[in-house]
Amino acid sequence: MSPTSETAHGGRRLVIVESPAKAKTIKGYLGPGYVVEASVGHIRDLPSGAAEVPEKYTGEVRRLGVDVEHDFQPIYVVNADKRAQVKKLKDLLAESDELFLATDEDREGEAIAWHLQEVLKPKVPVHRMVFHEITKDAIREAVANPRELNQRMVDAQETRRILDRLYGYEVSPVLWKKVMPKLSAGRVQSVATRLVVERERERIAFRSAEYWDLTGTFSTGRTGDASDPSTLVARLAAVDGKRVAQGRDFGADGRLKSEAVLHLDEANARALAAALAETRFSVRSVESKPYRRSPYAPFRTTTLQQEASRKLGFGAKATMQVAQKLYENGFITYMRTDSTVLSDTAVAAARAQVTQLYGADYLPEKPRVYAGKVKNAQEAHEAIRPSGDRFRTPAETGLTGDQFKLYELIWKRTVASQMKDATGNSVTVKIGGTSADGRDAEFSASGKTITFHGFMKAYVEGADDPNAELDDRERRLPQVTEGDALSAEEITADGHATKPPARYTEATLVKELEEREIGRPSTYASIIGTILDRGYVFKKGTALVPSFLSFAVVNLLEKHFGRLVDYDFTARMEDDLDRIARGEAQSVPWLKRFYFGEGEAAGGAADAGNGDGDHLGGLKELVTDLGAIDAREISSFPVGDGIVLRVGRYGAYVERGEREQEGYQKADVPDDLAPDELTVEYAEELLAKPSGDFELGTDPVSGHQIVAKAGRYGPYVTEILPESTPKTGKNAVKPRTASLFKTMSLDTVTLEEALQLMSLPRVVGADAEGVEITAQNGRYGPYLKKGTDSRSLTSEDQLFSITLEEALAIYAQPKQRGRAAAKPPLKELGTDPVSEKPVVVKDGRFGPYVTDGETNATLRTGDSVETITPERGYELLAEKRAKGPAKKTAKKAPAKKTAAKKTAAKKTTAAKKTAAKKTTTAAKKTATAKKTAAAEPE
């Protein structure tokens, strides 16, 4: 008897899903007899610190959370924030007759289901319920046809989890000791960072080359129209039979790759243009070919992320957050998939909409089938598509904002995938003539006409290059035949310069990782999020720019852990993990070879190295000998002319000379400076700027020396206290210090100004009741303070000039509770493609931010008011919307006051002291272990 039929005869079924949103949707489809509850993600994981490890475990197990000496047995603990939810699930299970584990259908979801079963220890029948879309039919079908837990998938996920823990917890401490505290390393995040760093190295090494060519505008001499223009524009292709060099002919060093091409400089190009001014031209050849373009495959995780980036300005993380909401609310199928396969039901739904919306002429005779291109793709899954056996058009969904935009993108792509090819013609016309000085010049023009748009009526894919020509772009040329005479209306010489390789964007980095078969598509969004959050990468517009910190980290990993960031090794490791998932390899032997370096690795991954032929041990051996790592060398990079960039604990800086020696120079490097912008010239500018300590003179009252300094949080002035001044204890004296006003600078501040700044706060006077009023300079600007009542001042100068009468007048006014009059925007960016409202940059309490009037997003490192583009502004807003509203922290109820006896108070005090001692001891024991909470994702 099926579970569904049993329900009709009574009984209670507990269905557990991951998210409350999914639980709410599914509950509406199952009806009475079913209780649907969420686990709220993972309920159990490896411990985040030694304090979470049961007391019976000691040594390395407490640090790693994995017993590497006993078959890599993981130590799982219920997350502290999930204990209440686990209790709730246990209580619900105690009242249930059956348990349905309805977590996601992928490897991660299978592992969550297994953990639930292990923790809840059900004594009732357990069913694994899987579905790839949340619709009434799909849910009821899943209930009626459950399966057993797939232990191979669970083992594969567990192996990945253990591998990532070992990688992160063994390698990250090396970074803490040799580069900077709180850094992290990860199996895929470190490789992704290396890709971004290597691209920047290519940009640094790049040398631009200049080349010229000619552009000719040729006329047929007849009257034209839209279908048959009278002129065409062609570029110079060859001179005397030798092809003219273009950008692709130059290497990264700025030199020609081959001498077989003609490199025109400005003088030769202009001379040739002048010599061709009176030349008679004719059509030498017309080559016409049929044009055919097939539709794009339905979306999988990575292609959705790429297109959402190109078309909507969404980051990978924002895309997945929006897609998650669409899935949980029943609008699309599961969004973590490698597959481009559509079910028969989906194909039928798409074909029906093609006929309904575009007509039978756009429907191919047979359904289109898309073969998977991703290695080890889980083909049992479907592509990402609208849910149901009848697709809702975007207008029918009732969606708004980001969810509407992403659903529309998915819907269009799915419908277009079942439409006919686009067809037309592509034409290449060669035009020739002889210059006045006897040189033969041949120009070339290409065109494309689309006679049947086919799938392009519904959808056209975007491009990573903003200057690229999209598939539906037509270029019509005049209808000419070989031998036709043409006259040159204009011939101009055009100069060009080669450009360095483009930096990765989120879309192109995802594409690169997938092409190299590194990581899994479902993890790319979190990987990119991690390297951004850790400060290894920041954004300039949509470009991913590596920080100088990432250069130091990658430098260390390449030199001392080359195998771990080797692209081929990482890809082969992915193959091995997939082999474990398929049951073709065993987890424990593989982990032993990876960690201890015993024997040959499954699939050959452990044999992969950095090509130097050195002995290759396991991970444990690699992290044991840290003495060979020179921390200063790892973090030092020559700039030129004796200048070296170094990465320190507080950021990057440039220096020249030796410390403590005459002529030594040092200057901080801006956090948002792209590494390829640090030239010798710019470094010289930084070193020439005021930095370090500037002696301003002696305070005539105290006799202390006053200096100005460039601090981490801005320029400031301070006094130098005598060596005998106590710095600790009850009699400790702190030096007077004050930040410079915004109008001041290190190289112009005077002793008088410094003494005035350090005199703050200034007593302005007292009110009628004797309450003192002071003028102070704070984090958010100048203000007055009277008791607990603060009032803002309009300028820093008022701190020294405001009188008591003026201060009392300010306090006589009602305190302004609302915001002050809105400041004009710093910049206008245009209309947001999602909210369709104007986007502007404003100056806020915490710095500049972008807003469309509904959503606010603070500018990140690398963004500035001057350089931010409209696309970057839209992306920041999209990411902010995807996160949803900020969660409000519930305020604690005020403690009830009770009359306590003195004896009880003494006991309480003693107890507190005892508890404090225990807490301090425990904290000391676990301090090191807690550091290992540094990120260890892929």
ZAMARGU-4260 file (C-alpha; in steps of 0.2 Angstrom, whole numbers, plus 5000, padded with zeros to 4 digits):
<rodrens>
0) 5000/5000/5000 | 5007/5017/4995 | 5010/5031/5008 | 4996/5041/5000 | 4983/5028/5001
5) 4987/5024/5019 | 4984/5042/5023 | 4966/5040/5018 | 4964/5028/5032 | 4971/5038/5046
10) 4989/5041/5052 | 5000/5055/5053 | 5015/5058/5042 | 5030/5070/5046 | 5038/5078/5030
15) 5054/5087/5033 | 5061/5099/5020 | 5076/5111/5022 | 5067/5129/5022 | 5052/5136/5030
20) 5047/5144/5013 | 5047/5127/5005 | 5038/5119/5019 | 5024/5132/5018 | 5022/5128/4999
25) 5022/5109/5001 | 5010/5110/5015 | 4997/5117/5004 | 4998/5103/4992 | 4997/5088/5004
30) 4982/5092/5015 | 4977/5084/5031 | 4987/5069/5038 | 5003/5077/5034 | 5014/5089/5045
35) 5027/5098/5035 | 5042/5105/5045 | 5059/5113/5040 | 5076/5108/5046 | 5082/5125/5042
40) 5097/5119/5032 | 5110/5107/5040 | 5106/5102/5058 | 5123/5093/5060 | 5141/5097/5054
45) 5159/5095/5059 | 5163/5105/5075 | 5168/5123/5072 | 5180/5123/5086 | 5188/5112/5100
50) 5175/5117/5112 | 5161/5108/5102 | 5171/5092/5102 | 5165/5079/5115 | 5178/5077/5130
55) 5182/5059/5125 | 5191/5065/5110 | 5209/5072/5112 | 5224/5078/5101 | 5222/5081/5083
60) 5204/5075/5083 | 5199/5090/5094 | 5208/5102/5082 | 5202/5094/5065 | 5185/5087/5070
65) 5191/5072/5060 | 5199/5056/5067 | 5213/5054/5054 | 5221/5039/5063 | 5205/5029/5062
70) 5199/5029/5045 | 5195/5048/5045 | 5180/5046/5056 | 5171/5063/5056 | 5165/5070/5073
75) 5147/5077/5070 | 5139/5089/5082 | 5122/5096/5081 | 5124/5115/5078 | 5120/5126/5093
80) 5107/5136/5084 | 5098/5120/5078 | 5096/5111/5095 | 5079/5119/5098 | 5073/5114/5080
85) 5080/5096/5082 | 5070/5095/5098 | 5054/5101/5089 | 5057/5088/5075 | 5059/5074/5088
90) 5043/5079/5097 | 5034/5079/5080 | 5041/5063/5075 | 5035/5055/5092 | 5018/5059/5086
95) 5020/5052/5068 | 5017/5036/5060 | 5029/5039/5045 | 5044/5050/5041 | 5047/5057/5024
100) 5064/5065/5021 | 5060/5078/5007 | 5077/5087/5006 | 5084/5093/4990 | 5088/5080/4977
105) 5106/5083/4975 | 5121/5077/4985 | 5120/5090/4998 | 5101/5086/5001 | 5105/5068/5002
110) 5117/5071/5016 | 5105/5082/5025 | 5092/5068/5024 | 5105/5056/5031 | 5110/5067/5045
115) 5091/5069/5050 | 5089/5051/5051 | 5105/5048/5061 | 5100/5062/5074 | 5081/5059/5075
120) 5083/5039/5076 | 5066/5036/5069 | 5057/5020/5075 | 5043/5022/5061 | 5045/5019/5043
125) 5057/5031/5034 | 5055/5036/5016 | 5066/5047/5005 | 5055/5059/4995 | 5063/5068/4980
130) 5056/5080/4967 | 5064/5093/4956 | 5049/5105/4956 | 5037/5111/4969 | 5020/5108/4961
135) 5005/5099/4967 | 5007/5085/4955 | 5026/5083/4958 | 5024/5083/4977 | 5010/5070/4976
140) 5020/5059/4964 | 5035/5060/4976 | 5024/5055/4991 | 5017/5040/4981 | 5034/5034/4975
145) 5047/5037/4988 | 5064/5028/4988 | 5078/5023/5000 | 5092/5034/5005 | 5107/5034/4992
150) 5121/5030/5003 | 5134/5032/4989 | 5129/5050/4987 | 5130/5052/5006 | 5147/5045/5006
155) 5153/5056/4992 | 5146/5072/5001 | 5155/5066/5017 | 5171/5063/5008 | 5170/5081/5001
160) 5166/5088/5018 | 5181/5079/5026 | 5193/5084/5012 | 5188/5102/5013 | 5190/5102/5032
165) 5207/5094/5031 | 5213/5106/5017 | 5206/5122/5026 | 5212/5117/5044 | 5229/5112/5038
170) 5233/5125/5026 | 5224/5140/5033 | 5236/5141/5049 | 5251/5142/5037 | 5243/5158/5030
175) 5240/5165/5048 | 5258/5162/5053 | 5267/5167/5036 | 5255/5181/5029 | 5241/5187/5040
180) 5229/5181/5054 | 5212/5175/5050 | 5215/5171/5032 | 5208/5155/5024 | 5213/5142/5011
185) 5201/5130/5002 | 5201/5117/4988 | 5193/5127/4975 | 5193/5145/4983 | 5212/5145/4982
190) 5212/5139/4964 | 5199/5152/4959 | 5210/5166/4968 | 5225/5160/4958 | 5216/5161/4942
195) 5211/5180/4946 | 5229/5183/4951 | 5237/5175/4936 | 5226/5186/4925 | 5232/5201/4934
200) 5250/5195/4932 | 5247/5194/4913 | 5240/5212/4913 | 5256/5218/4923 | 5267/5209/4911
205) 5257/5216/4896 | 5265/5228/4884 | 5254/5238/4872 | 5257/5239/4854 | 5251/5252/4842
210) 5245/5248/4824 | 5236/5257/4810 | 5224/5252/4796 | 5212/5261/4784 | 5193/5262/4784
215) 5185/5266/4767 | 5167/5272/4764 | 5162/5266/4746 | 5147/5271/4736 | 5138/5261/4722
220) 5132/5277/4715 | 5114/5273/4716 | 5100/5277/4727 | 5098/5265/4742 | 5085/5260/4755
225) 5085/5250/4771 | 5085/5233/4761 | 5099/5239/4749 | 5110/5253/4755 | 5120/5263/4743
230) 5136/5263/4753 | 5147/5251/4763 | 5161/5253/4775 | 5176/5241/4773 | 5193/5239/4782
235) 5210/5238/4774 | 5214/5219/4773 | 5230/5218/4763 | 5243/5228/4754 | 5252/5220/4739
240) 5245/5204/4744 | 5252/5205/4762 | 5239/5205/4776 | 5238/5220/4787 | 5242/5217/4805
245) 5227/5217/4818 | 5227/5216/4836 | 5227/5197/4836 | 5244/5197/4828 | 5253/5204/4843
250) 5259/5195/4858 | 5258/5200/4876 | 5276/5208/4874 | 5269/5220/4861 | 5279/5211/4847
255) 5272/5204/4831 | 5270/5185/4832 | 5274/5183/4814 | 5284/5193/4800 | 5271/5187/4787
260) 5260/5202/4791 | 5262/5220/4787 | 5263/5232/4802 | 5257/5249/4797 | 5263/5264/4808
265) 5254/5281/4808 | 5265/5289/4795 | 5263/5274/4782 | 5244/5273/4785 | 5241/5291/4782
270) 5253/5291/4767 | 5243/5276/4760 | 5226/5285/4763 | 5232/5300/4754 | 5238/5290/4739
275) 5221/5281/4738 | 5211/5297/4738 | 5209/5297/4719 | 5209/5278/4716 | 5196/5269/4706
280) 5189/5254/4715 | 5180/5239/4710 | 5172/5223/4718 | 5184/5209/4717 | 5173/5195/4724
285) 5157/5192/4733 | 5155/5177/4743 | 5138/5172/4750 | 5135/5158/4762 | 5119/5152/4771
290) 5118/5158/4789 | 5110/5146/4802 | 5110/5148/4821 | 5102/5135/4832 | 5094/5139/4849
295) 5104/5139/4865 | 5102/5124/4877 | 5090/5127/4892 | 5099/5134/4908 | 5109/5124/4920
300) 5117/5132/4935 | 5132/5140/4927 | 5124/5146/4911 | 5110/5154/4922 | 5123/5163/4932
305) 5132/5169/4917 | 5117/5176/4908 | 5110/5184/4924 | 5126/5193/4926 | 5126/5199/4907
310) 5108/5204/4906 | 5102/5208/4923 | 5118/5213/4932 | 5116/5200/4945 | 5131/5192/4954
315) 5132/5173/4955 | 5127/5174/4974 | 5112/5185/4970 | 5106/5175/4956 | 5106/5159/4966
320) 5097/5168/4981 | 5083/5174/4969 | 5082/5157/4960 | 5080/5148/4977 | 5065/5159/4981
325) 5058/5155/4964 | 5060/5136/4967 | 5053/5136/4985 | 5038/5145/4979 | 5034/5133/4965
330) 5039/5144/4950 | 5055/5135/4943 | 5063/5118/4944 | 5078/5114/4955 | 5091/5127/4952
335) 5107/5117/4956 | 5109/5106/4941 | 5122/5102/4928 | 5109/5095/4916 | 5102/5103/4900
340) 5089/5089/4899 | 5070/5093/4898 | 5057/5081/4903 | 5044/5075/4890 | 5031/5086/4900
345) 5042/5101/4899 | 5046/5099/4881 | 5027/5097/4878 | 5024/5113/4888 | 5037/5123/4879
350) 5031/5117/4861 | 5013/5122/4866 | 5018/5140/4870 | 5029/5141/4855 | 5013/5138/4844
355) 5002/5149/4855 | 5013/5164/4856 | 5024/5163/4840 | 5014/5152/4828 | 5016/5135/4820
360) 5029/5142/4808 | 5041/5143/4823 | 5039/5125/4829 | 5051/5112/4823 | 5044/5095/4817
365) 5052/5086/4831 | 5056/5091/4849 | 5074/5096/4852 | 5085/5086/4863 | 5101/5093/4871
370) 5115/5082/4876 | 5124/5085/4892 | 5141/5094/4890 | 5146/5094/4908 | 5158/5080/4914
375) 5150/5069/4927 | 5133/5079/4925 | 5119/5071/4935 | 5108/5068/4920 | 5093/5062/4930
380) 5090/5080/4935 | 5082/5092/4923 | 5088/5109/4917 | 5081/5124/4925 | 5064/5128/4918
385) 5047/5135/4923 | 5038/5122/4934 | 5022/5113/4930 | 5015/5104/4914 | 5009/5121/4908
390) 5022/5136/4909 | 5015/5152/4916 | 5020/5167/4906 | 5029/5180/4916 | 5014/5191/4916
395) 5004/5176/4924 | 5015/5174/4939 | 5011/5190/4948 | 5030/5191/4952 | 5039/5208/4954
400) 5056/5214/4955 | 5071/5203/4954 | 5061/5187/4954 | 5051/5193/4939 | 5066/5197/4929
405) 5075/5180/4933 | 5059/5170/4930 | 5057/5179/4913 | 5075/5175/4908 | 5072/5157/4912
410) 5055/5156/4904 | 5062/5164/4888 | 5077/5153/4887 | 5066/5137/4889 | 5053/5142/4876
415) 5067/5147/4864 | 5076/5130/4866 | 5061/5122/4857 | 5060/5134/4842 | 5066/5133/4825
420) 5084/5139/4819 | 5087/5156/4814 | 5092/5157/4795 | 5099/5170/4783 | 5114/5174/4773
425) 5132/5180/4777 | 5141/5190/4764 | 5159/5195/4762 | 5164/5208/4749 | 5182/5211/4744
430) 5185/5228/4736 | 5202/5233/4727 | 5211/5247/4719 | 5229/5253/4715 | 5236/5268/4724
435) 5244/5283/4715 | 5261/5276/4720 | 5257/5259/4713 | 5252/5249/4728 | 5238/5237/4727
440) 5225/5239/4742 | 5212/5227/4746 | 5197/5231/4758 | 5185/5219/4765 | 5167/5221/4772
445) 5156/5207/4779 | 5137/5208/4781 | 5123/5197/4788 | 5105/5196/4785 | 5092/5186/4794
450) 5078/5180/4783 | 5069/5170/4797 | 5072/5174/4815 | 5066/5158/4823 | 5071/5156/4841
455) 5078/5174/4841 | 5060/5180/4842 | 5060/5174/4860 | 5078/5175/4866 | 5095/5181/4861
460) 5110/5176/4872 | 5121/5190/4879 | 5140/5192/4878 | 5154/5194/4890 | 5162/5207/4879
465) 5151/5223/4880 | 5157/5227/4862 | 5153/5210/4855 | 5139/5209/4842 | 5124/5199/4847
470) 5117/5185/4836 | 5102/5195/4831 | 5112/5210/4824 | 5110/5212/4805 | 5123/5221/4794
475) 5116/5224/4777 | 5128/5227/4762 | 5123/5234/4745 | 5118/5221/4732 | 5134/5221/4722
480) 5142/5209/4710 | 5160/5205/4705 | 5167/5219/4693 | 5155/5233/4699 | 5164/5250/4700
485) 5164/5259/4717 | 5169/5276/4722 | 5178/5280/4738 | 5168/5294/4747 | 5181/5294/4761
490) 5197/5284/4767 | 5203/5287/4784 | 5218/5281/4794 | 5214/5273/4810 | 5226/5270/4825
495) 5223/5256/4837 | 5232/5249/4853 | 5232/5232/4859 | 5223/5229/4876 | 5228/5218/4890
500) 5218/5202/4893 | 5201/5207/4901 | 5199/5204/4920 | 5187/5190/4925 | 5170/5195/4929
505) 5159/5183/4940 | 5151/5176/4924 | 5168/5173/4915 | 5176/5166/4931 | 5162/5154/4933
510) 5164/5149/4914 | 5183/5146/4917 | 5181/5135/4932 | 5168/5125/4923 | 5179/5123/4907
515) 5193/5118/4918 | 5182/5105/4927 | 5186/5113/4944 | 5173/5112/4958 | 5155/5109/4955
520) 5143/5121/4947 | 5132/5121/4963 | 5147/5129/4973 | 5153/5142/4961 | 5142/5156/4969
525) 5148/5152/4987 | 5166/5151/4981 | 5166/5168/4972 | 5157/5175/4988 | 5171/5168/4999
530) 5185/5176/4989 | 5176/5193/4989 | 5172/5192/5008 | 5190/5187/5013 | 5197/5202/5004
535) 5206/5191/4991 | 5197/5200/4977 | 5187/5216/4975 | 5176/5223/4961 | 5179/5238/4950
540) 5163/5239/4940 | 5159/5220/4936 | 5178/5216/4935 | 5186/5205/4948 | 5202/5213/4954
545) 5214/5203/4965 | 5221/5212/4981 | 5239/5213/4985 | 5235/5201/4999 | 5229/5188/4987
550) 5246/5190/4978 | 5255/5185/4994 | 5243/5171/4997 | 5245/5163/4980 | 5264/5166/4980
555) 5265/5155/4996 | 5253/5142/4989 | 5262/5141/4972 | 5280/5140/4980 | 5276/5128/4994
560) 5259/5119/4990 | 5260/5119/4971 | 5251/5103/4970 | 5236/5110/4980 | 5233/5125/4968
565) 5238/5115/4952 | 5223/5116/4940 | 5225/5099/4933 | 5227/5091/4950 | 5212/5100/4956
570) 5202/5094/4941 | 5208/5076/4943 | 5203/5077/4962 | 5186/5082/4956 | 5185/5066/4945
575) 5191/5055/4960 | 5177/5062/4971 | 5164/5058/4957 | 5171/5041/4955 | 5168/5039/4974
580) 5150/5045/4971 | 5148/5032/4957 | 5155/5018/4968 | 5170/5016/4958 | 5182/5021/4972
585) 5182/5020/4990 | 5183/5035/5002 | 5195/5030/5016 | 5209/5023/5005 | 5208/5039/4994
590) 5208/5051/5009 | 5223/5041/5016 | 5233/5044/5000 | 5228/5062/5000 | 5232/5066/5018
595) 5247/5054/5022 | 5253/5052/5004 | 5253/5033/5004 | 5254/5023/4988 | 5246/5030/4972
600) 5231/5040/4972 | 5215/5034/4964 | 5213/5041/4947 | 5231/5048/4948 | 5227/5064/4957
605) 5240/5062/4970 | 5253/5059/4957 | 5250/5077/4950 | 5263/5089/4955 | 5270/5105/4949
610) 5281/5097/4936 | 5297/5099/4946 | 5300/5081/4949 | 5301/5083/4968 | 5295/5070/4980
615) 5276/5072/4983 | 5270/5068/5000 | 5253/5069/5007 | 5245/5085/5014 | 5251/5082/5032
620) 5269/5081/5026 | 5267/5097/5016 | 5262/5108/5031 | 5274/5100/5043 | 5290/5109/5038
625) 5286/5128/5039 | 5304/5133/5042 | 5307/5133/5024 | 5294/5147/5021 | 5302/5165/5022
630) 5287/5176/5027 | 5295/5192/5021 | 5300/5184/5004 | 5283/5177/5001 | 5275/5195/5004
635) 5288/5205/4994 | 5286/5210/4976 | 5298/5221/4966 | 5291/5236/4958 | 5307/5243/4950
640) 5320/5256/4953 | 5324/5249/4970 | 5306/5250/4976 | 5297/5234/4983 | 5279/5231/4987
645) 5276/5222/5003 | 5260/5215/5011 | 5260/5218/5029 | 5247/5214/5043 | 5239/5231/5041
650) 5239/5231/5022 | 5251/5234/5007 | 5265/5247/5007 | 5279/5251/4996 | 5297/5255/5003
655) 5314/5259/4996 | 5330/5256/5006 | 5333/5247/5022 | 5324/5251/5038 | 5334/5261/5051
660) 5346/5267/5037 | 5347/5285/5030 | 5336/5288/5015 | 5323/5274/5019 | 5306/5278/5012
665) 5289/5270/5015 | 5271/5273/5010 | 5255/5264/5012 | 5246/5258/4996 | 5228/5262/4994
670) 5217/5247/4997 | 5207/5249/4981 | 5222/5251/4970 | 5223/5237/4956 | 5240/5228/4956
675) 5242/5232/4937 | 5241/5251/4941 | 5256/5250/4953 | 5269/5257/4941 | 5286/5263/4946
680) 5280/5281/4943 | 5265/5279/4954 | 5275/5271/4968 | 5287/5286/4967 | 5272/5298/4969
685) 5267/5288/4984 | 5284/5289/4992 | 5285/5307/4988 | 5269/5311/4998 | 5270/5315/5016
690) 5270/5300/5027 | 5277/5294/5043 | 5279/5307/5058 | 5280/5326/5055 | 5288/5336/5069
695) 5277/5351/5071 | 5286/5358/5087 | 5285/5359/5106 | 5270/5362/5116 | 5275/5378/5126
700) 5264/5372/5141 | 5268/5354/5143 | 5285/5354/5134 | 5280/5338/5124 | 5285/5336/5106
705) 5269/5337/5094 | 5269/5327/5078 | 5257/5323/5064 | 5255/5306/5058 | 5247/5296/5044
710) 5236/5283/5053 | 5226/5268/5047 | 5210/5278/5050 | 5216/5295/5043 | 5229/5308/5047
715) 5230/5314/5066 | 5241/5324/5078 | 5248/5318/5094 | 5261/5322/5108 | 5276/5312/5112
720) 5277/5308/5130 | 5293/5306/5140 | 5300/5288/5141 | 5297/5289/5160 | 5279/5291/5158
725) 5269/5276/5165 | 5260/5268/5151 | 5251/5254/5161 | 5243/5253/5178 | 5233/5265/5188
730) 5244/5280/5185 | 5245/5277/5166 | 5245/5292/5155 | 5239/5292/5137 | 5245/5305/5125
735) 5233/5318/5119 | 5227/5314/5101 | 5216/5322/5088 | 5211/5318/5070 | 5214/5332/5057
740) 5199/5341/5050 | 5193/5336/5033 | 5200/5353/5027 | 5218/5350/5034 | 5232/5339/5027
745) 5248/5332/5034 | 5260/5343/5025 | 5251/5360/5029 | 5245/5357/5047 | 5253/5369/5060
750) 5258/5368/5078 | 5245/5380/5083 | 5231/5370/5074 | 5238/5354/5082 | 5237/5361/5099
755) 5219/5368/5096 | 5213/5351/5089 | 5220/5342/5105 | 5211/5355/5116 | 5195/5347/5111
760) 5182/5344/5118 | 5180/5362/5122 | 5169/5369/5136 | 5157/5381/5129 | 5148/5386/5145
765) 5134/5380/5156 | 5115/5382/5154 | 5103/5390/5167 | 5103/5374/5177 | 5122/5373/5178
770) 5123/5358/5165 | 5140/5360/5156 | 5139/5361/5137 | 5154/5355/5127 | 5159/5356/5108
775) 5166/5339/5102 | 5172/5331/5086 | 5165/5313/5084 | 5164/5299/5072 | 5150/5307/5062
780) 5156/5325/5063 | 5156/5340/5075 | 5142/5341/5089 | 5137/5349/5105 | 5134/5339/5121
785) 5124/5343/5136 | 5122/5329/5147 | 5115/5315/5136 | 5108/5328/5123 | 5118/5329/5108
790) 5116/5342/5094 | 5125/5342/5077 | 5135/5357/5071 | 5136/5362/5053 | 5155/5364/5051
795) 5171/5359/5061 | 5176/5377/5062 | 5161/5380/5074 | 5170/5369/5087 | 5181/5383/5091
800) 5170/5398/5087 | 5153/5394/5094 | 5147/5405/5109 | 5137/5400/5124 | 5122/5411/5117
805) 5123/5402/5100 | 5124/5385/5109 | 5109/5389/5120 | 5099/5395/5104 | 5102/5378/5096
810) 5096/5369/5112 | 5081/5380/5113 | 5075/5372/5096 | 5065/5356/5096 | 5077/5341/5093
815) 5075/5335/5075 | 5070/5317/5076 | 5068/5315/5057 | 5082/5316/5044 | 5089/5333/5039
820) 5085/5340/5022 | 5090/5328/5009 | 5107/5331/5001 | 5107/5332/4982 | 5113/5315/4974
825) 5132/5314/4971 | 5129/5305/4954 | 5114/5299/4943 | 5116/5282/4935 | 5100/5280/4925
830) 5085/5268/4927 | 5087/5252/4936 | 5082/5237/4924 | 5073/5228/4938 | 5063/5242/4948
835) 5063/5253/4933 | 5066/5268/4945 | 5080/5281/4944 | 5096/5276/4952 | 5107/5289/4961
840) 5123/5289/4972 | 5121/5297/4988 | 5132/5302/5003 | 5126/5292/5019 | 5131/5290/5037
845) 5143/5276/5032 | 5149/5283/5016 | 5142/5284/4998 | 5128/5272/4993 | 5117/5268/4978
850) 5098/5269/4979 | 5083/5268/4968 | 5072/5275/4982 | 5067/5258/4988 | 5084/5248/4990
855) 5100/5255/4997 | 5117/5247/4994 | 5133/5253/5001 | 5148/5255/4989 | 5161/5242/4991
860) 5180/5242/4991 | 5186/5246/4973 | 5170/5257/4970 | 5170/5275/4970 | 5158/5289/4966
865) 5169/5295/4951 | 5171/5277/4943 | 5155/5268/4947 | 5145/5263/4931 | 5127/5261/4930
870) 5129/5242/4927 | 5139/5241/4944 | 5125/5251/4953 | 5112/5240/4947 | 5122/5225/4952
875) 5124/5231/4970 | 5106/5234/4971 | 5102/5217/4964 | 5113/5209/4977 | 5105/5219/4991
880) 5087/5214/4986 | 5092/5196/4985 | 5098/5196/5003 | 5081/5202/5008 | 5077/5214/5022
885) 5089/5214/5037 | 5084/5203/5051 | 5079/5213/5067 | 5087/5207/5083 | 5073/5205/5096
890) 5076/5216/5111 | 5078/5208/5128 | 5064/5212/5140 | 5071/5222/5154 | 5076/5212/5169
895) 5064/5212/5184 | 5071/5221/5199 | 5070/5211/5215 | 5075/5214/5233 | 5091/5204/5236
900) 5098/5200/5253 | 5116/5205/5255 | 5121/5187/5259 | 5113/5181/5242 | 5123/5195/5233
905) 5139/5189/5241 | 5136/5172/5235 | 5131/5178/5218 | 5147/5188/5217 | 5158/5173/5222
910) 5149/5162/5210 | 5152/5174/5196 | 5171/5175/5200 | 5172/5156/5200 | 5162/5155/5183
915) 5174/5169/5176 | 5189/5159/5181 | 5182/5143/5172 | 5177/5153/5157 | 5195/5161/5156
920) 5203/5144/5157 | 5191/5136/5144 | 5194/5151/5133 | 5213/5149/5134 | 5211/5131/5129
925) 5200/5134/5114 | 5208/5150/5107 | 5218/5141/5095 | 5205/5129/5090 | 5193/5143/5087
930) 5205/5151/5074 | 5201/5136/5063 | 5184/5143/5060 | 5192/5152/5045 | 5183/5147/5029
935) 5186/5130/5023 | 5173/5129/5009 | 5179/5122/4992
</rodrens>
